[in-house]
Amino acid sequence: MRRVPPAIASMLLPVLVFARTALGALVLVKAADIGALVACRRSSEVPSGR
């Protein structure tokens, strides 16, 4: 198995870290959006008289 040159590794590492961070943020935003949607739907399903 050939070793990856340090120059390429040092170039790829920040990209991988950034991609993982961006993916985590995206998942958090999606979860928040879904939570807000569910909350809005539930509050609209509850009769206004209550």
All heavy atoms as TSV, in Angstrom:
chain	resi	resn	atom	element	x	y	z
A	1	MET	N	N	0.857	-1.203	0.000
A	1	MET	CA	C	0.000	0.000	0.000
A	1	MET	C	C	0.891	1.250	0.000
A	1	MET	O	O	1.764	1.386	0.836
A	1	MET	CB	C	-0.895	0.000	1.237
A	1	MET	CG	C	-1.915	1.131	1.233
A	1	MET	SD	S	-3.085	0.940	2.578
A	1	MET	CE	C	-3.920	2.502	2.480
A	2	ARG	N	N	0.626	2.131	-0.960
A	2	ARG	CA	C	1.447	3.329	-1.105
A	2	ARG	C	C	0.993	4.413	-0.138
A	2	ARG	O	O	-0.200	4.621	0.065
A	2	ARG	CB	C	1.321	3.837	-2.550
A	2	ARG	CG	C	2.429	4.784	-2.933
A	2	ARG	CD	C	2.409	4.969	-4.453
A	2	ARG	NE	N	1.111	5.511	-4.879
A	2	ARG	CZ	C	0.849	6.822	-4.924
A	2	ARG	NH1	N	1.756	7.698	-4.563
A	2	ARG	NH2	N	-0.334	7.233	-5.329
A	3	ARG	N	N	1.969	5.094	0.451
A	3	ARG	CA	C	1.636	6.179	1.387
A	3	ARG	C	C	1.259	7.439	0.626
A	3	ARG	O	O	1.810	7.717	-0.432
A	3	ARG	CB	C	2.842	6.484	2.289
A	3	ARG	CG	C	2.957	5.496	3.441
A	3	ARG	CD	C	3.989	5.965	4.455
A	3	ARG	NE	N	3.572	7.225	5.058
A	3	ARG	CZ	C	4.409	8.223	5.328
A	3	ARG	NH1	N	5.683	8.136	5.033
A	3	ARG	NH2	N	3.969	9.330	5.890
A	4	VAL	N	N	0.327	8.191	1.188
A	4	VAL	CA	C	-0.081	9.462	0.561
A	4	VAL	C	C	0.964	10.517	0.882
A	4	VAL	O	O	1.366	10.651	2.041
A	4	VAL	CB	C	-1.456	9.892	1.095
A	4	VAL	CG1	C	-1.857	11.240	0.505
A	4	VAL	CG2	C	-2.496	8.824	0.784
A	5	PRO	N	N	1.439	11.257	-0.104
A	5	PRO	CA	C	2.425	12.317	0.167
A	5	PRO	C	C	1.874	13.331	1.165
A	5	PRO	O	O	0.683	13.666	1.131
A	5	PRO	CB	C	2.648	12.965	-1.208
A	5	PRO	CG	C	2.216	11.925	-2.202
A	5	PRO	CD	C	1.132	11.139	-1.519
A	6	PRO	N	N	2.727	13.832	2.068
A	6	PRO	CA	C	2.258	14.787	3.095
A	6	PRO	C	C	1.622	16.035	2.498
A	6	PRO	O	O	0.684	16.587	3.073
A	6	PRO	CB	C	3.533	15.150	3.859
A	6	PRO	CG	C	4.495	14.038	3.568
A	6	PRO	CD	C	4.147	13.519	2.196
A	7	ALA	N	N	2.125	16.485	1.356
A	7	ALA	CA	C	1.574	17.703	0.750
A	7	ALA	C	C	0.110	17.491	0.374
A	7	ALA	O	O	-0.744	18.342	0.653
A	7	ALA	CB	C	2.390	18.078	-0.481
A	8	ILE	N	N	-0.188	16.343	-0.244
A	8	ILE	CA	C	-1.569	16.063	-0.647
A	8	ILE	C	C	-2.435	15.877	0.599
A	8	ILE	O	O	-3.561	16.368	0.664
A	8	ILE	CB	C	-1.610	14.817	-1.546
A	8	ILE	CG1	C	-0.861	15.102	-2.853
A	8	ILE	CG2	C	-3.045	14.399	-1.827
A	8	ILE	CD1	C	-0.773	13.911	-3.766
A	9	ALA	N	N	-1.895	15.192	1.601
A	9	ALA	CA	C	-2.662	14.963	2.830
A	9	ALA	C	C	-2.990	16.290	3.508
A	9	ALA	O	O	-4.113	16.510	3.958
A	9	ALA	CB	C	-1.869	14.063	3.768
A	10	SER	N	N	-2.009	17.195	3.560
A	10	SER	CA	C	-2.247	18.494	4.214
A	10	SER	C	C	-3.233	19.326	3.415
A	10	SER	O	O	-3.898	20.201	3.967
A	10	SER	CB	C	-0.928	19.251	4.367
A	10	SER	OG	O	-0.413	19.588	3.092
A	11	MET	N	N	-3.346	19.069	2.111
A	11	MET	CA	C	-4.329	19.794	1.296
A	11	MET	C	C	-5.726	19.200	1.472
A	11	MET	O	O	-6.716	19.918	1.488
A	11	MET	CB	C	-3.935	19.715	-0.184
A	11	MET	CG	C	-2.965	20.810	-0.619
A	11	MET	SD	S	-2.318	20.503	-2.274
A	11	MET	CE	C	-3.818	20.217	-3.194
A	12	LEU	N	N	-5.782	17.876	1.615
A	12	LEU	CA	C	-7.084	17.210	1.681
A	12	LEU	C	C	-7.701	17.293	3.078
A	12	LEU	O	O	-8.914	17.326	3.216
A	12	LEU	CB	C	-6.932	15.734	1.291
A	12	LEU	CG	C	-6.782	15.466	-0.205
A	12	LEU	CD1	C	-6.605	13.985	-0.454
A	12	LEU	CD2	C	-7.997	15.981	-0.973
A	13	LEU	N	N	-6.860	17.329	4.109
A	13	LEU	CA	C	-7.387	17.302	5.483
A	13	LEU	C	C	-8.361	18.446	5.756
A	13	LEU	O	O	-9.475	18.199	6.229
A	13	LEU	CB	C	-6.216	17.313	6.470
A	13	LEU	CG	C	-6.617	17.025	7.922
A	13	LEU	CD1	C	-7.265	15.652	8.039
A	13	LEU	CD2	C	-5.398	17.105	8.834
A	14	PRO	N	N	-8.013	19.714	5.476
A	14	PRO	CA	C	-8.975	20.799	5.728
A	14	PRO	C	C	-10.264	20.628	4.938
A	14	PRO	O	O	-11.346	20.970	5.428
A	14	PRO	CB	C	-8.226	22.053	5.287
A	14	PRO	CG	C	-6.785	21.676	5.275
A	14	PRO	CD	C	-6.749	20.208	4.945
A	15	VAL	N	N	-10.150	20.087	3.720
A	15	VAL	CA	C	-11.353	19.887	2.902
A	15	VAL	C	C	-12.270	18.870	3.564
A	15	VAL	O	O	-13.484	19.062	3.636
A	15	VAL	CB	C	-10.951	19.429	1.482
A	15	VAL	CG1	C	-12.184	19.073	0.669
A	15	VAL	CG2	C	-10.145	20.520	0.792
A	16	LEU	N	N	-11.679	17.784	4.069
A	16	LEU	CA	C	-12.489	16.746	4.728
A	16	LEU	C	C	-13.135	17.309	5.991
A	16	LEU	O	O	-14.320	17.085	6.254
A	16	LEU	CB	C	-11.598	15.546	5.079
A	16	LEU	CG	C	-11.201	14.675	3.892
A	16	LEU	CD1	C	-10.204	13.607	4.335
A	16	LEU	CD2	C	-12.417	14.021	3.265
A	17	VAL	N	N	-12.355	18.047	6.776
A	17	VAL	CA	C	-12.908	18.626	8.015
A	17	VAL	C	C	-14.038	19.593	7.688
A	17	VAL	O	O	-15.091	19.583	8.327
A	17	VAL	CB	C	-11.783	19.329	8.811
A	17	VAL	CG1	C	-12.375	20.102	9.993
A	17	VAL	CG2	C	-10.769	18.304	9.300
A	18	PHE	N	N	-13.822	20.428	6.662
A	18	PHE	CA	C	-14.860	21.404	6.283
A	18	PHE	C	C	-16.115	20.683	5.803
A	18	PHE	O	O	-17.229	21.050	6.167
A	18	PHE	CB	C	-14.326	22.317	5.191
A	18	PHE	CG	C	-15.389	23.217	4.607
A	18	PHE	CD1	C	-15.824	24.318	5.316
A	18	PHE	CD2	C	-15.950	22.939	3.376
A	18	PHE	CE1	C	-16.808	25.142	4.807
A	18	PHE	CE2	C	-16.942	23.758	2.855
A	18	PHE	CZ	C	-17.357	24.865	3.567
A	19	ALA	N	N	-15.919	19.628	4.992
A	19	ALA	CA	C	-17.071	18.891	4.469
A	19	ALA	C	C	-17.856	18.262	5.616
A	19	ALA	O	O	-19.083	18.315	5.638
A	19	ALA	CB	C	-16.594	17.812	3.500
A	20	ARG	N	N	-17.136	17.685	6.586
A	20	ARG	CA	C	-17.830	17.056	7.709
A	20	ARG	C	C	-18.572	18.099	8.539
A	20	ARG	O	O	-19.706	17.885	8.967
A	20	ARG	CB	C	-16.806	16.310	8.577
A	20	ARG	CG	C	-17.453	15.346	9.554
A	20	ARG	CD	C	-16.414	14.499	10.233
A	20	ARG	NE	N	-15.477	15.316	10.986
A	20	ARG	CZ	C	-14.457	14.806	11.668
A	20	ARG	NH1	N	-14.230	13.515	11.652
A	20	ARG	NH2	N	-13.664	15.595	12.349
A	21	THR	N	N	-17.944	19.258	8.758
A	21	THR	CA	C	-18.599	20.321	9.530
A	21	THR	C	C	-19.829	20.841	8.798
A	21	THR	O	O	-20.893	21.031	9.402
A	21	THR	CB	C	-17.608	21.465	9.782
A	21	THR	OG1	O	-16.438	20.928	10.387
A	21	THR	CG2	C	-18.211	22.517	10.693
A	22	ALA	N	N	-19.700	21.053	7.489
A	22	ALA	CA	C	-20.829	21.557	6.705
A	22	ALA	C	C	-21.967	20.545	6.713
A	22	ALA	O	O	-23.134	20.918	6.837
A	22	ALA	CB	C	-20.377	21.835	5.270
A	23	LEU	N	N	-21.613	19.263	6.596
A	23	LEU	CA	C	-22.645	18.219	6.607
A	23	LEU	C	C	-23.361	18.205	7.951
A	23	LEU	O	O	-24.585	18.117	8.010
A	23	LEU	CB	C	-21.989	16.863	6.329
A	23	LEU	CG	C	-22.961	15.752	5.942
A	23	LEU	CD1	C	-23.622	16.065	4.613
A	23	LEU	CD2	C	-22.213	14.424	5.842
A	24	GLY	N	N	-22.615	18.316	9.036
A	24	GLY	CA	C	-23.232	18.339	10.364
A	24	GLY	C	C	-24.170	19.531	10.521
A	24	GLY	O	O	-25.271	19.395	11.039
A	25	ALA	N	N	-23.735	20.699	10.049
A	25	ALA	CA	C	-24.580	21.892	10.141
A	25	ALA	C	C	-25.841	21.710	9.307
A	25	ALA	O	O	-26.939	22.086	9.731
A	25	ALA	CB	C	-23.794	23.114	9.667
A	26	LEU	N	N	-25.688	21.117	8.130
A	26	LEU	CA	C	-26.845	20.907	7.254
A	26	LEU	C	C	-27.854	19.976	7.918
A	26	LEU	O	O	-29.055	20.231	7.909
A	26	LEU	CB	C	-26.368	20.309	5.924
A	26	LEU	CG	C	-27.398	20.329	4.799
A	26	LEU	CD1	C	-27.673	21.766	4.363
A	26	LEU	CD2	C	-26.896	19.523	3.605
A	27	VAL	N	N	-27.348	18.913	8.538
A	27	VAL	CA	C	-28.241	17.970	9.221
A	27	VAL	C	C	-28.967	18.683	10.362
A	27	VAL	O	O	-30.165	18.495	10.559
A	27	VAL	CB	C	-27.431	16.764	9.746
A	27	VAL	CG1	C	-28.273	15.913	10.696
A	27	VAL	CG2	C	-26.956	15.916	8.567
A	28	LEU	N	N	-28.240	19.525	11.111
A	28	LEU	CA	C	-28.868	20.256	12.220
A	28	LEU	C	C	-29.967	21.181	11.703
A	28	LEU	O	O	-31.059	21.251	12.265
A	28	LEU	CB	C	-27.805	21.079	12.964
A	28	LEU	CG	C	-26.970	20.290	13.969
A	28	LEU	CD1	C	-25.908	21.188	14.579
A	28	LEU	CD2	C	-27.848	19.707	15.073
A	29	VAL	N	N	-29.674	21.884	10.611
A	29	VAL	CA	C	-30.674	22.804	10.049
A	29	VAL	C	C	-31.893	22.025	9.577
A	29	VAL	O	O	-33.038	22.434	9.809
A	29	VAL	CB	C	-30.051	23.607	8.886
A	29	VAL	CG1	C	-31.122	24.358	8.121
A	29	VAL	CG2	C	-28.996	24.571	9.429
A	30	LYS	N	N	-31.656	20.887	8.901
A	30	LYS	CA	C	-32.779	20.073	8.427
A	30	LYS	C	C	-33.619	19.598	9.603
A	30	LYS	O	O	-34.849	19.633	9.550
A	30	LYS	CB	C	-32.249	18.866	7.646
A	30	LYS	CG	C	-31.861	19.211	6.223
A	30	LYS	CD	C	-33.105	19.425	5.366
A	30	LYS	CE	C	-32.714	19.762	3.935
A	30	LYS	NZ	N	-33.813	20.395	3.204
A	31	ALA	N	N	-32.966	19.142	10.666
A	31	ALA	CA	C	-33.693	18.656	11.844
A	31	ALA	C	C	-34.517	19.790	12.451
A	31	ALA	O	O	-35.671	19.601	12.834
A	31	ALA	CB	C	-32.712	18.097	12.863
A	32	ALA	N	N	-33.942	20.991	12.511
A	32	ALA	CA	C	-34.665	22.137	13.068
A	32	ALA	C	C	-35.866	22.482	12.189
A	32	ALA	O	O	-36.952	22.782	12.694
A	32	ALA	CB	C	-33.722	23.334	13.187
A	33	ASP	N	N	-35.671	22.432	10.869
A	33	ASP	CA	C	-36.783	22.721	9.959
A	33	ASP	C	C	-37.914	21.723	10.155
A	33	ASP	O	O	-39.082	22.101	10.235
A	33	ASP	CB	C	-36.292	22.657	8.502
A	33	ASP	CG	C	-35.577	23.941	8.106
A	33	ASP	OD1	O	-35.637	24.898	8.885
A	33	ASP	OD2	O	-34.978	23.953	7.022
A	34	ILE	N	N	-37.560	20.438	10.242
A	34	ILE	CA	C	-38.583	19.398	10.419
A	34	ILE	C	C	-39.295	19.595	11.755
A	34	ILE	O	O	-40.516	19.486	11.847
A	34	ILE	CB	C	-37.925	18.010	10.314
A	34	ILE	CG1	C	-37.459	17.759	8.878
A	34	ILE	CG2	C	-38.895	16.922	10.758
A	34	ILE	CD1	C	-36.599	16.518	8.739
A	35	GLY	N	N	-38.525	19.911	12.790
A	35	GLY	CA	C	-39.130	20.140	14.103
A	35	GLY	C	C	-40.106	21.311	14.073
A	35	GLY	O	O	-41.199	21.227	14.622
A	36	ALA	N	N	-39.718	22.390	13.401
A	36	ALA	CA	C	-40.602	23.553	13.303
A	36	ALA	C	C	-41.861	23.202	12.515
A	36	ALA	O	O	-42.970	23.615	12.880
A	36	ALA	CB	C	-39.866	24.712	12.637
A	37	LEU	N	N	-41.689	22.443	11.439
A	37	LEU	CA	C	-42.838	22.035	10.631
A	37	LEU	C	C	-43.809	21.217	11.461
A	37	LEU	O	O	-45.018	21.456	11.460
A	37	LEU	CB	C	-42.358	21.198	9.435
A	37	LEU	CG	C	-42.243	21.957	8.114
A	37	LEU	CD1	C	-41.589	21.071	7.064
A	37	LEU	CD2	C	-43.605	22.404	7.624
A	38	VAL	N	N	-43.274	20.246	12.195
A	38	VAL	CA	C	-44.127	19.379	13.017
A	38	VAL	C	C	-44.828	20.212	14.093
A	38	VAL	O	O	-46.020	20.049	14.336
A	38	VAL	CB	C	-43.278	18.261	13.659
A	38	VAL	CG1	C	-44.094	17.492	14.694
A	38	VAL	CG2	C	-42.775	17.302	12.570
A	39	ALA	N	N	-44.104	21.135	14.717
A	39	ALA	CA	C	-44.706	21.971	15.758
A	39	ALA	C	C	-45.830	22.828	15.167
A	39	ALA	O	O	-46.901	22.955	15.765
A	39	ALA	CB	C	-43.631	22.849	16.397
A	40	CYS	N	N	-45.590	23.416	14.009
A	40	CYS	CA	C	-46.618	24.252	13.377
A	40	CYS	C	C	-47.841	23.405	13.027
A	40	CYS	O	O	-48.977	23.820	13.249
A	40	CYS	CB	C	-46.062	24.889	12.101
A	40	CYS	SG	S	-44.967	26.270	12.436
A	41	ARG	N	N	-47.604	22.219	12.504
A	41	ARG	CA	C	-48.719	21.360	12.108
A	41	ARG	C	C	-49.521	20.952	13.338
A	41	ARG	O	O	-50.741	20.929	13.314
A	41	ARG	CB	C	-48.159	20.114	11.395
A	41	ARG	CG	C	-49.214	19.438	10.535
A	41	ARG	CD	C	-48.568	18.501	9.539
A	41	ARG	NE	N	-47.910	19.208	8.445
A	41	ARG	CZ	C	-47.030	18.652	7.626
A	41	ARG	NH1	N	-46.685	17.405	7.794
A	41	ARG	NH2	N	-46.507	19.354	6.665
A	42	ARG	N	N	-48.830	20.637	14.426
A	42	ARG	CA	C	-49.531	20.218	15.646
A	42	ARG	C	C	-50.343	21.375	16.211
A	42	ARG	O	O	-51.474	21.179	16.648
A	42	ARG	CB	C	-48.483	19.757	16.693
A	42	ARG	CG	C	-48.323	18.247	16.634
A	42	ARG	CD	C	-47.673	17.674	17.887
A	42	ARG	NE	N	-47.122	16.357	17.530
A	42	ARG	CZ	C	-45.915	15.962	17.820
A	42	ARG	NH1	N	-45.103	16.738	18.481
A	42	ARG	NH2	N	-45.501	14.773	17.467
A	43	SER	N	N	-49.753	22.560	16.230
A	43	SER	CA	C	-50.454	23.708	16.806
A	43	SER	C	C	-51.680	24.071	15.936
A	43	SER	O	O	-52.682	24.539	16.458
A	43	SER	CB	C	-49.523	24.906	16.928
A	43	SER	OG	O	-49.117	25.332	15.647
A	44	SER	N	N	-51.589	23.811	14.642
A	44	SER	CA	C	-52.728	24.129	13.769
A	44	SER	C	C	-53.805	23.059	13.884
A	44	SER	O	O	-54.987	23.331	13.660
A	44	SER	CB	C	-52.258	24.247	12.308
A	44	SER	OG	O	-51.812	23.001	11.835
A	45	GLU	N	N	-53.379	21.812	14.265
A	45	GLU	CA	C	-54.380	20.750	14.420
A	45	GLU	C	C	-55.194	20.937	15.684
A	45	GLU	O	O	-56.341	20.511	15.762
A	45	GLU	CB	C	-53.670	19.394	14.455
A	45	GLU	CG	C	-53.304	18.889	13.063
A	45	GLU	CD	C	-52.549	17.590	13.126
A	45	GLU	OE1	O	-52.398	17.047	14.228
A	45	GLU	OE2	O	-52.107	17.117	12.077
A	46	VAL	N	N	-54.600	21.570	16.707
A	46	VAL	CA	C	-55.315	21.766	17.972
A	46	VAL	C	C	-56.424	22.787	17.764
A	46	VAL	O	O	-56.195	23.846	17.198
A	46	VAL	CB	C	-54.337	22.262	19.058
A	46	VAL	CG1	C	-55.106	22.643	20.322
A	46	VAL	CG2	C	-53.292	21.190	19.373
A	47	PRO	N	N	-57.638	22.475	18.193
A	47	PRO	CA	C	-58.757	23.427	18.037
A	47	PRO	C	C	-58.448	24.753	18.726
A	47	PRO	O	O	-57.870	24.788	19.801
A	47	PRO	CB	C	-59.936	22.714	18.726
A	47	PRO	CG	C	-59.557	21.263	18.708
A	47	PRO	CD	C	-58.066	21.211	18.784
A	48	SER	N	N	-58.874	25.863	18.115
A	48	SER	CA	C	-58.563	27.185	18.662
A	48	SER	C	C	-59.368	27.452	19.928
A	48	SER	O	O	-59.027	28.318	20.714
A	48	SER	CB	C	-58.857	28.266	17.613
A	48	SER	OG	O	-60.198	28.141	17.192
A	49	GLY	N	N	-60.468	26.725	20.126
A	49	GLY	CA	C	-61.301	26.964	21.318
A	49	GLY	C	C	-60.613	26.482	22.590
A	49	GLY	O	O	-60.949	26.927	23.671
A	50	ARG	N	N	-59.632	25.573	22.454
A	50	ARG	CA	C	-59.011	25.023	23.646
A	50	ARG	C	C	-57.934	25.940	24.194
A	50	ARG	O	O	-57.276	26.631	23.472
A	50	ARG	CB	C	-58.383	23.663	23.283
A	50	ARG	CG	C	-58.233	22.787	24.524
A	50	ARG	CD	C	-57.718	21.432	24.145
A	50	ARG	NE	N	-58.802	20.568	23.651
A	50	ARG	CZ	C	-58.588	19.310	23.261
A	50	ARG	NH1	N	-57.377	18.811	23.264
A	50	ARG	NH2	N	-59.598	18.566	22.850
